[in-house]
Amino acid sequence: MPETIFSRIVRKEIPAKIVYEDDVSMAFHDLNAQAPVHVLVIPKRQIDSLEHATEEDANLLGHLQIVAQKVARLLNIHETGYRVVMNCGRDGGQSVGHIHYHVLGGRPLAWPPG
Ligand code: AMP
């Protein structure tokens, strides 16, 4: 599995605007924000895609969702609402091969997505 830029962010080799970090996860602002709040929540351990996650990853994936909730509270979008989304594969629009949830908010978000 080729390493991505996210592993370099985890090791703090390249800068990111980190909003939350713990032993197993990290959350940082997306470089190309699609909403007033757009944060990525990633596991520190690389899993390249949801398609390759296993039952052993279930606790970690659940943890990332709780981190997404923490991020929403930290950035004060928890009352107005937000979207937590993970893109998977080509048609899902995934461009970085290190699993991540997008946390988007700060404006009304259209549905269905494009
Ligand atoms: P996806 O297309 O779902 O794989 O999402 C990847 C996201 O990573 C995109 O929204 C990019 O803007 C974002 N991104 C890529 N490189 C960086 C970086 N160095 N720091 C922050 N966000 C990044």
Backbone and ligand atoms as CSV (ligand in chain L), in Angstrom:
chain,resi,resn,atom,element,x,y,z
A,1,MET,N,N,0.857,-1.192,0.000
A,1,MET,CA,C,0.000,0.000,0.000
A,1,MET,C,C,0.894,1.244,0.000
A,2,PRO,N,N,0.864,2.035,-1.063
A,2,PRO,CA,C,1.728,3.221,-1.080
A,2,PRO,C,C,1.288,4.250,-0.040
A,3,GLU,N,N,2.269,4.799,0.641
A,3,GLU,CA,C,1.985,5.824,1.637
A,3,GLU,C,C,1.449,7.079,0.942
A,4,THR,N,N,0.638,7.855,1.654
A,4,THR,CA,C,0.110,9.108,1.092
A,4,THR,C,C,0.608,10.281,1.926
A,5,ILE,N,N,0.238,11.456,1.460
A,5,ILE,CA,C,0.603,12.688,2.158
A,5,ILE,C,C,0.046,12.705,3.592
A,6,PHE,N,N,-1.031,11.957,3.824
A,6,PHE,CA,C,-1.622,11.972,5.170
A,6,PHE,C,C,-0.678,11.331,6.201
A,7,SER,N,N,0.084,10.313,5.791
A,7,SER,CA,C,1.053,9.729,6.728
A,7,SER,C,C,2.124,10.751,7.090
A,8,ARG,N,N,2.471,11.594,6.148
A,8,ARG,CA,C,3.466,12.638,6.433
A,8,ARG,C,C,2.880,13.700,7.365
A,9,ILE,N,N,1.591,13.950,7.238
A,9,ILE,CA,C,0.929,14.869,8.171
A,9,ILE,C,C,0.909,14.242,9.572
A,10,VAL,N,N,0.603,12.943,9.647
A,10,VAL,CA,C,0.589,12.244,10.947
A,10,VAL,C,C,1.954,12.360,11.617
A,11,ARG,N,N,3.030,12.214,10.844
A,11,ARG,CA,C,4.389,12.280,11.412
A,11,ARG,C,C,4.867,13.725,11.586
A,12,LYS,N,N,4.011,14.673,11.198
A,12,LYS,CA,C,4.308,16.112,11.317
A,12,LYS,C,C,5.518,16.505,10.469
A,13,GLU,N,N,5.687,15.802,9.377
A,13,GLU,CA,C,6.749,16.157,8.422
A,13,GLU,C,C,6.297,17.297,7.526
A,14,ILE,N,N,4.991,17.396,7.329
A,14,ILE,CA,C,4.453,18.549,6.601
A,14,ILE,C,C,3.339,19.160,7.445
A,15,PRO,N,N,3.151,20.471,7.315
A,15,PRO,CA,C,2.209,21.146,8.204
A,15,PRO,C,C,0.751,20.882,7.832
A,16,ALA,N,N,-0.072,20.943,8.841
A,16,ALA,CA,C,-1.524,20.892,8.645
A,16,ALA,C,C,-2.127,21.674,9.799
A,17,LYS,N,N,-3.311,22.204,9.573
A,17,LYS,CA,C,-4.011,22.925,10.643
A,17,LYS,C,C,-4.807,21.893,11.443
A,18,ILE,N,N,-4.122,21.370,12.468
A,18,ILE,CA,C,-4.688,20.266,13.254
A,18,ILE,C,C,-5.706,20.822,14.246
A,19,VAL,N,N,-6.882,20.205,14.285
A,19,VAL,CA,C,-7.894,20.642,15.246
A,19,VAL,C,C,-8.090,19.636,16.373
A,20,TYR,N,N,-7.648,18.407,16.164
A,20,TYR,CA,C,-7.803,17.384,17.200
A,20,TYR,C,C,-6.801,16.273,16.926
A,21,GLU,N,N,-6.280,15.691,18.003
A,21,GLU,CA,C,-5.366,14.560,17.847
A,21,GLU,C,C,-5.445,13.687,19.088
A,22,ASP,N,N,-5.403,12.389,18.890
A,22,ASP,CA,C,-5.239,11.461,20.014
A,22,ASP,C,C,-4.315,10.334,19.566
A,23,ASP,N,N,-4.244,9.263,20.340
A,23,ASP,CA,C,-3.265,8.199,20.040
A,23,ASP,C,C,-3.476,7.566,18.668
A,24,VAL,N,N,-4.717,7.495,18.239
A,24,VAL,CA,C,-5.015,6.717,17.028
A,24,VAL,C,C,-5.584,7.536,15.875
A,25,SER,N,N,-5.875,8.811,16.138
A,25,SER,CA,C,-6.529,9.595,15.086
A,25,SER,C,C,-6.057,11.036,15.077
A,26,MET,N,N,-6.388,11.700,13.996
A,26,MET,CA,C,-6.027,13.111,13.855
A,26,MET,C,C,-7.101,13.777,12.998
A,27,ALA,N,N,-7.365,15.051,13.264
A,27,ALA,CA,C,-8.310,15.819,12.450
A,27,ALA,C,C,-7.655,17.135,12.082
A,28,PHE,N,N,-7.752,17.493,10.808
A,28,PHE,CA,C,-7.119,18.731,10.342
A,28,PHE,C,C,-7.960,19.332,9.228
A,29,HIS,N,N,-7.800,20.649,9.039
A,29,HIS,CA,C,-8.579,21.351,8.023
A,29,HIS,C,C,-8.180,20.882,6.623
A,30,ASP,N,N,-9.197,20.711,5.771
A,30,ASP,CA,C,-8.950,20.355,4.375
A,30,ASP,C,C,-8.320,21.562,3.670
A,31,LEU,N,N,-7.304,21.287,2.843
A,31,LEU,CA,C,-6.610,22.356,2.102
A,31,LEU,C,C,-7.533,23.050,1.111
A,32,ASN,N,N,-8.506,22.313,0.610
A,32,ASN,CA,C,-9.386,22.818,-0.446
A,32,ASN,C,C,-10.833,22.767,0.070
A,33,ALA,N,N,-11.095,23.646,1.036
A,33,ALA,CA,C,-12.361,23.571,1.777
A,33,ALA,C,C,-13.575,23.767,0.867
A,34,GLN,N,N,-14.559,22.908,1.046
A,34,GLN,CA,C,-15.798,22.967,0.265
A,34,GLN,C,C,-16.950,23.576,1.059
A,35,ALA,N,N,-16.664,24.025,2.256
A,35,ALA,CA,C,-17.678,24.625,3.130
A,35,ALA,C,C,-16.915,25.445,4.167
A,36,PRO,N,N,-17.606,26.353,4.873
A,36,PRO,CA,C,-16.902,27.150,5.894
A,36,PRO,C,C,-16.139,26.280,6.892
A,37,VAL,N,N,-16.698,25.144,7.241
A,37,VAL,CA,C,-15.945,24.156,8.029
A,37,VAL,C,C,-15.775,22.909,7.156
A,38,HIS,N,N,-14.540,22.510,6.939
A,38,HIS,CA,C,-14.258,21.274,6.194
A,38,HIS,C,C,-12.997,20.664,6.799
A,39,VAL,N,N,-13.217,19.653,7.593
A,39,VAL,CA,C,-12.131,19.010,8.338
A,39,VAL,C,C,-12.085,17.537,7.929
A,40,LEU,N,N,-10.889,17.000,7.877
A,40,LEU,CA,C,-10.693,15.578,7.599
A,40,LEU,C,C,-10.333,14.862,8.896
A,41,VAL,N,N,-10.978,13.740,9.141
A,41,VAL,CA,C,-10.673,12.909,10.314
A,41,VAL,C,C,-10.061,11.617,9.801
A,42,ILE,N,N,-8.845,11.350,10.234
A,42,ILE,CA,C,-8.134,10.180,9.706
A,42,ILE,C,C,-7.620,9.297,10.854
A,43,PRO,N,N,-7.469,7.993,10.584
A,43,PRO,CA,C,-6.735,7.158,11.530
A,43,PRO,C,C,-5.240,7.391,11.315
A,44,LYS,N,N,-4.457,7.297,12.359
A,44,LYS,CA,C,-3.002,7.442,12.175
A,44,LYS,C,C,-2.449,6.252,11.399
A,45,ARG,N,N,-3.032,5.094,11.636
A,45,ARG,CA,C,-2.634,3.894,10.886
A,45,ARG,C,C,-3.345,3.907,9.538
A,46,GLN,N,N,-2.579,3.728,8.499
A,46,GLN,CA,C,-3.177,3.798,7.160
A,46,GLN,C,C,-4.025,2.572,6.836
A,47,ILE,N,N,-5.260,2.843,6.422
A,47,ILE,CA,C,-6.107,1.859,5.736
A,47,ILE,C,C,-6.404,2.554,4.417
A,48,ASP,N,N,-6.183,1.914,3.304
A,48,ASP,CA,C,-6.235,2.702,2.066
A,48,ASP,C,C,-7.646,3.058,1.625
A,49,SER,N,N,-8.625,2.227,1.996
A,49,SER,CA,C,-9.980,2.456,1.504
A,49,SER,C,C,-10.967,1.735,2.407
A,50,LEU,N,N,-12.175,2.234,2.502
A,50,LEU,CA,C,-13.214,1.515,3.248
A,50,LEU,C,C,-13.378,0.110,2.681
A,51,GLU,N,N,-13.174,-0.028,1.397
A,51,GLU,CA,C,-13.306,-1.320,0.728
A,51,GLU,C,C,-12.343,-2.356,1.306
A,52,HIS,N,N,-11.233,-1.891,1.878
A,52,HIS,CA,C,-10.247,-2.821,2.425
A,52,HIS,C,C,-10.246,-2.855,3.948
A,53,ALA,N,N,-11.219,-2.213,4.565
A,53,ALA,CA,C,-11.337,-2.290,6.020
A,53,ALA,C,C,-11.908,-3.650,6.400
A,54,THR,N,N,-11.590,-4.111,7.614
A,54,THR,CA,C,-12.070,-5.417,8.086
A,54,THR,C,C,-12.784,-5.240,9.417
A,55,GLU,N,N,-13.349,-6.337,9.906
A,55,GLU,CA,C,-14.014,-6.305,11.223
A,55,GLU,C,C,-13.058,-5.777,12.292
A,56,GLU,N,N,-11.763,-6.070,12.139
A,56,GLU,CA,C,-10.787,-5.612,13.140
A,56,GLU,C,C,-10.657,-4.096,13.149
A,57,ASP,N,N,-11.100,-3.460,12.107
A,57,ASP,CA,C,-11.024,-1.997,12.032
A,57,ASP,C,C,-12.297,-1.326,12.552
A,58,ALA,N,N,-13.282,-2.131,12.953
A,58,ALA,CA,C,-14.600,-1.564,13.284
A,58,ALA,C,C,-14.522,-0.561,14.440
A,59,ASN,N,N,-13.761,-0.889,15.498
A,59,ASN,CA,C,-13.667,0.043,16.625
A,59,ASN,C,C,-13.013,1.344,16.199
A,60,LEU,N,N,-11.984,1.224,15.378
A,60,LEU,CA,C,-11.275,2.416,14.910
A,60,LEU,C,C,-12.209,3.291,14.065
A,61,LEU,N,N,-12.969,2.672,13.176
A,61,LEU,CA,C,-13.887,3.444,12.328
A,61,LEU,C,C,-14.960,4.122,13.178
A,62,GLY,N,N,-15.456,3.414,14.180
A,62,GLY,CA,C,-16.437,4.025,15.085
A,62,GLY,C,C,-15.822,5.183,15.850
A,63,HIS,N,N,-14.580,4.999,16.275
A,63,HIS,CA,C,-13.880,6.070,16.989
A,63,HIS,C,C,-13.778,7.319,16.108
A,64,LEU,N,N,-13.484,7.120,14.833
A,64,LEU,CA,C,-13.349,8.278,13.935
A,64,LEU,C,C,-14.668,9.051,13.854
A,65,GLN,N,N,-15.776,8.353,13.937
A,65,GLN,CA,C,-17.065,9.049,13.893
A,65,GLN,C,C,-17.287,9.874,15.162
A,66,ILE,N,N,-16.847,9.335,16.288
A,66,ILE,CA,C,-16.962,10.117,17.526
A,66,ILE,C,C,-16.015,11.313,17.489
A,67,VAL,N,N,-14.845,11.143,16.864
A,67,VAL,CA,C,-13.941,12.289,16.687
A,67,VAL,C,C,-14.610,13.329,15.783
A,68,ALA,N,N,-15.317,12.886,14.756
A,68,ALA,CA,C,-16.038,13.829,13.888
A,68,ALA,C,C,-17.036,14.642,14.722
A,69,GLN,N,N,-17.711,13.989,15.637
A,69,GLN,CA,C,-18.642,14.701,16.530
A,69,GLN,C,C,-17.890,15.717,17.396
A,70,LYS,N,N,-16.738,15.318,17.920
A,70,LYS,CA,C,-15.930,16.252,18.737
A,70,LYS,C,C,-15.523,17.463,17.905
A,71,VAL,N,N,-15.098,17.218,16.671
A,71,VAL,CA,C,-14.672,18.305,15.779
A,71,VAL,C,C,-15.843,19.268,15.557
A,72,ALA,N,N,-17.017,18.718,15.300
A,72,ALA,CA,C,-18.198,19.569,15.079
A,72,ALA,C,C,-18.456,20.440,16.297
A,73,ARG,N,N,-18.282,19.881,17.473
A,73,ARG,CA,C,-18.497,20.673,18.703
A,73,ARG,C,C,-17.397,21.714,18.870
A,74,LEU,N,N,-16.155,21.304,18.609
A,74,LEU,CA,C,-15.027,22.239,18.758
A,74,LEU,C,C,-15.179,23.432,17.824
A,75,LEU,N,N,-15.705,23.189,16.629
A,75,LEU,CA,C,-15.802,24.252,15.620
A,75,LEU,C,C,-17.209,24.855,15.561
A,76,ASN,N,N,-18.016,24.451,16.546
A,76,ASN,CA,C,-19.310,25.105,16.771
A,76,ASN,C,C,-20.282,24.972,15.598
A,77,ILE,N,N,-20.313,23.819,14.992
A,77,ILE,CA,C,-21.334,23.569,13.966
A,77,ILE,C,C,-22.310,22.482,14.432
A,78,HIS,N,N,-22.161,22.090,15.703
A,78,HIS,CA,C,-22.963,20.965,16.195
A,78,HIS,C,C,-24.445,21.311,16.306
A,79,GLU,N,N,-24.755,22.593,16.494
A,79,GLU,CA,C,-26.171,22.952,16.642
A,79,GLU,C,C,-26.831,23.194,15.299
A,80,THR,N,N,-26.081,23.758,14.352
A,80,THR,CA,C,-26.662,24.016,13.026
A,80,THR,C,C,-26.657,22.756,12.165
A,81,GLY,N,N,-25.786,21.819,12.469
A,81,GLY,CA,C,-25.748,20.559,11.735
A,81,GLY,C,C,-24.545,20.458,10.816
A,82,TYR,N,N,-24.281,19.256,10.396
A,82,TYR,CA,C,-23.078,19.002,9.597
A,82,TYR,C,C,-23.217,17.670,8.885
A,83,ARG,N,N,-22.309,17.409,7.990
A,83,ARG,CA,C,-22.304,16.142,7.246
A,83,ARG,C,C,-20.971,15.441,7.463
A,84,VAL,N,N,-21.036,14.140,7.672
A,84,VAL,CA,C,-19.829,13.300,7.805
A,84,VAL,C,C,-19.882,12.298,6.671
A,85,VAL,N,N,-18.868,12.350,5.801
A,85,VAL,CA,C,-18.922,11.530,4.601
A,85,VAL,C,C,-17.545,10.926,4.309
A,86,MET,N,N,-17.566,9.706,3.806
A,86,MET,CA,C,-16.325,9.060,3.391
A,86,MET,C,C,-16.461,8.646,1.925
A,87,ASN,N,N,-15.588,9.126,1.087
A,87,ASN,CA,C,-15.585,8.733,-0.312
A,87,ASN,C,C,-14.806,7.436,-0.459
A,88,CYS,N,N,-15.278,6.583,-1.335
A,88,CYS,CA,C,-14.635,5.279,-1.512
A,88,CYS,C,C,-14.482,4.969,-2.997
A,89,GLY,N,N,-13.235,4.837,-3.406
A,89,GLY,CA,C,-12.969,4.404,-4.780
A,89,GLY,C,C,-13.216,5.480,-5.823
A,90,ARG,N,N,-13.033,5.086,-7.073
A,90,ARG,CA,C,-13.093,6.053,-8.182
A,90,ARG,C,C,-14.446,6.743,-8.266
A,91,ASP,N,N,-15.516,5.967,-8.346
A,91,ASP,CA,C,-16.824,6.596,-8.506
A,91,ASP,C,C,-17.260,7.332,-7.241
A,92,GLY,N,N,-16.720,6.926,-6.109
A,92,GLY,CA,C,-17.028,7.638,-4.862
A,92,GLY,C,C,-16.278,8.945,-4.732
A,93,GLY,N,N,-15.303,9.174,-5.612
A,93,GLY,CA,C,-14.572,10.439,-5.596
A,93,GLY,C,C,-13.388,10.459,-4.653
A,94,GLN,N,N,-12.897,9.269,-4.257
A,94,GLN,CA,C,-11.735,9.221,-3.348
A,94,GLN,C,C,-10.461,9.559,-4.120
A,95,SER,N,N,-9.699,10.520,-3.577
A,95,SER,CA,C,-8.449,10.903,-4.254
A,95,SER,C,C,-7.209,10.604,-3.424
A,96,VAL,N,N,-7.369,10.357,-2.131
A,96,VAL,CA,C,-6.224,10.053,-1.264
A,96,VAL,C,C,-6.445,8.655,-0.661
A,97,GLY,N,N,-5.478,7.770,-0.844
A,97,GLY,CA,C,-5.609,6.385,-0.421
A,97,GLY,C,C,-5.264,6.158,1.040
A,98,HIS,N,N,-5.872,6.937,1.900
A,98,HIS,CA,C,-5.728,6.793,3.357
A,98,HIS,C,C,-7.097,7.211,3.886
A,99,ILE,N,N,-7.813,6.241,4.417
A,99,ILE,CA,C,-9.216,6.443,4.796
A,99,ILE,C,C,-9.408,7.753,5.564
A,100,HIS,N,N,-10.487,8.465,5.275
A,100,HIS,CA,C,-10.766,9.720,5.995
A,100,HIS,C,C,-12.240,10.055,5.904
A,101,TYR,N,N,-12.750,10.591,6.989
A,101,TYR,CA,C,-14.083,11.185,6.983
A,101,TYR,C,C,-13.930,12.672,6.731
A,102,HIS,N,N,-14.793,13.198,5.867
A,102,HIS,CA,C,-14.928,14.643,5.718
A,102,HIS,C,C,-15.996,15.101,6.713
A,103,VAL,N,N,-15.722,16.166,7.450
A,103,VAL,CA,C,-16.731,16.806,8.301
A,103,VAL,C,C,-16.993,18.173,7.685
A,104,LEU,N,N,-18.210,18.360,7.194
A,104,LEU,CA,C,-18.558,19.587,6.465
A,104,LEU,C,C,-19.704,20.294,7.167
A,105,GLY,N,N,-19.600,21.614,7.257
A,105,GLY,CA,C,-20.690,22.372,7.872
A,105,GLY,C,C,-20.444,23.859,7.765
A,106,GLY,N,N,-21.328,24.620,8.420
A,106,GLY,CA,C,-21.210,26.075,8.383
A,106,GLY,C,C,-22.060,26.690,7.287
A,107,ARG,N,N,-22.721,25.867,6.498
A,107,ARG,CA,C,-23.696,26.322,5.502
A,107,ARG,C,C,-24.634,25.153,5.216
A,108,PRO,N,N,-25.836,25.459,4.657
A,108,PRO,CA,C,-26.710,24.336,4.276
A,108,PRO,C,C,-26.062,23.540,3.146
A,109,LEU,N,N,-26.100,22.232,3.255
A,109,LEU,CA,C,-25.463,21.351,2.267
A,109,LEU,C,C,-26.544,20.695,1.408
A,110,ALA,N,N,-26.322,20.719,0.098
A,110,ALA,CA,C,-27.316,20.153,-0.817
A,110,ALA,C,C,-27.340,18.625,-0.719
A,111,TRP,N,N,-28.494,18.069,-1.031
A,111,TRP,CA,C,-28.645,16.622,-1.130
A,111,TRP,C,C,-29.612,16.328,-2.264
A,112,PRO,N,N,-29.384,15.379,-3.164
A,112,PRO,CA,C,-28.246,14.478,-3.155
A,112,PRO,C,C,-26.972,15.147,-3.631
A,113,PRO,N,N,-25.800,14.595,-3.264
A,113,PRO,CA,C,-24.541,15.139,-3.735
A,113,PRO,C,C,-24.411,14.887,-5.240
A,114,GLY,N,N,-23.529,15.602,-5.874
A,114,GLY,CA,C,-23.376,15.485,-7.325
A,114,GLY,C,C,-22.768,14.170,-7.759
L,1,AMP,P1,P,-11.038,12.504,-1.078
L,1,AMP,O1,O,-11.163,13.143,-2.435
L,1,AMP,O2,O,-12.326,12.079,-0.463
L,1,AMP,O3,O,-9.991,11.400,-1.109
L,1,AMP,O4,O,-10.500,13.651,-0.125
L,1,AMP,C1,C,-9.157,14.022,-0.058
L,1,AMP,C2,C,-9.129,15.403,0.508
L,1,AMP,O5,O,-7.825,15.657,0.970
L,1,AMP,C3,C,-9.493,16.506,-0.487
L,1,AMP,O6,O,-10.628,17.211,-0.030
L,1,AMP,C4,C,-8.235,17.375,-0.513
L,1,AMP,O7,O,-8.528,18.743,-0.604
L,1,AMP,C5,C,-7.593,17.023,0.815
L,1,AMP,N1,N,-6.146,17.212,0.904
L,1,AMP,C6,C,-5.207,16.746,0.044
L,1,AMP,N2,N,-3.981,17.058,0.494
L,1,AMP,C7,C,-4.150,17.733,1.660
L,1,AMP,C8,C,-3.259,18.317,2.607
L,1,AMP,N3,N,-1.924,18.288,2.458
L,1,AMP,N4,N,-3.792,18.931,3.694
L,1,AMP,C9,C,-5.120,18.980,3.859
L,1,AMP,N5,N,-6.018,18.439,3.015
L,1,AMP,C10,C,-5.535,17.830,1.927
